[in-house]
Amino acid sequence: MDPSWQTTFALACAALCAAVVPGTLGYATARLETADQQRQELVRTRAEVQAARNLIRRLSSPCDAESGDAGATSSSRAPASPGRTGTVAR
């Protein structure tokens, strides 16, 4: 082989590696950072869902456990007017 051809080939390989390696590392780093951000968002979302479930569980617990009056909801309604059949206007 001709020494000038070998030198040209070596320089071409070095230039190719100088472009490909940093680009690949940058791409991989960006992908890993994105995956980490998505994982953090997933953890945050799971915590929000768990907090909402706990709130719903607390709010849907029976009223008599807190107030001691099981019939409070039915007796606190106003009686229906004589002309109505008991439907509630919305």
Wavefront OBJ file of the C-alpha trace (Angstrom):
o trace
v 0.000 0.000 0.000
v 1.021 3.514 -0.690
v 1.882 5.502 2.475
v -0.141 8.514 1.311
v -3.205 6.292 0.854
v -2.750 4.897 4.340
v -2.447 8.390 5.761
v -5.569 9.522 3.902
v -7.466 6.463 5.123
v -6.328 7.021 8.718
v -7.355 10.680 8.594
v -10.752 9.768 7.120
v -11.336 7.196 9.867
v -10.282 9.701 12.531
v -12.633 12.344 11.107
v -15.474 9.846 10.973
v -14.875 8.768 14.565
v -14.565 12.406 15.652
v -18.049 13.064 14.273
v -19.826 9.814 15.115
v -18.639 9.181 18.676
v -19.624 12.564 20.201
v -22.915 12.552 18.290
v -23.767 9.077 19.523
v -22.809 9.949 23.083
v -24.884 13.134 22.946
v -27.883 11.242 21.604
v -27.570 8.524 24.248
v -27.188 11.102 27.018
v -30.296 12.987 25.851
v -32.294 9.758 25.720
v -31.201 8.793 29.234
v -32.067 12.240 30.592
v -35.496 12.039 28.949
v -36.075 8.591 30.439
v -35.093 9.909 33.883
v -37.471 12.876 33.539
v -40.286 10.546 32.484
v -39.594 8.288 35.463
v -39.742 11.274 37.820
v -43.017 12.406 36.221
v -44.424 8.887 36.631
v -43.493 8.838 40.318
v -45.064 12.276 40.785
v -48.240 11.221 38.963
v -48.512 8.008 40.994
v -48.213 10.044 44.195
v -50.987 12.376 43.024
v -53.246 9.449 42.141
v -52.581 7.813 45.506
v -53.368 11.074 47.306
v -56.608 11.419 45.339
v -57.579 7.837 46.164
v -56.909 8.442 49.843
v -59.012 11.610 49.738
v -61.879 9.803 48.027
v -61.641 6.973 50.545
v -61.786 9.453 53.425
v -64.668 11.414 51.914
v -66.704 8.334 51.069
v -66.510 6.893 54.567
v -69.855 6.640 56.376
v -71.058 9.835 58.004
v -72.182 8.047 61.171
v -68.580 7.221 61.988
v -67.815 10.925 62.330
v -71.056 12.436 63.653
v -72.727 9.501 65.374
v -76.034 10.240 63.582
v -76.853 7.677 60.890
v -80.140 9.277 59.814
v -78.889 12.828 59.394
v -78.947 12.829 55.614
v -82.530 11.631 55.165
v -84.095 13.721 57.967
v -82.396 16.967 56.959
v -84.212 17.202 53.621
v -87.184 19.474 53.333
v -90.500 17.724 52.706
v -91.724 17.685 49.135
v -94.467 20.139 48.237
v -97.978 18.615 48.008
v -98.148 18.804 44.217
v -94.859 17.024 43.565
v -94.075 13.341 43.555
v -90.778 13.663 45.379
v -88.491 14.392 42.415
v -85.617 16.727 42.981
v -85.195 19.675 40.613
v -81.750 19.950 39.097
l 1 2 3 4 5 6 7 8 9 10 11 12 13 14 15 16 17 18 19 20 21 22 23 24 25 26 27 28 29 30 31 32 33 34 35 36 37 38 39 40 41 42 43 44 45 46 47 48 49 50 51 52 53 54 55 56 57 58 59 60 61 62 63 64 65 66 67 68 69 70 71 72 73 74 75 76 77 78 79 80 81 82 83 84 85 86 87 88 89 90
